[in-house]
């Protein structure tokens, strides 16, 4: 495996943010 670069870290953060937004939307819809 190649060492994680700034692009990889940003990609992971973007994915986590997308998951968080999706969870918030799901909570809002079910609430």
C-alpha positions, -999 to 999 in steps of 0.1 A, spaced: 0 0 0 12 35 -8 13 60 21 -18 81 24 -15 116 8 -35 148 13 -58 137 -15 -65 104 3 -72 121 36 -95 147 20 -113 119 2 -119 100 35 -131 132 52 -155 139 23 -169 104 26 -174 108 63 -191 141 59 -214 127 32 -223 98 56 -229 122 84 -252 143 62 -271 112 51 -275 101 87 -289 136 97 -313 135 68 -325 100 78 -330 112 114 -349 143 102 -372 122 80 -379 95 106 -383 121 135 
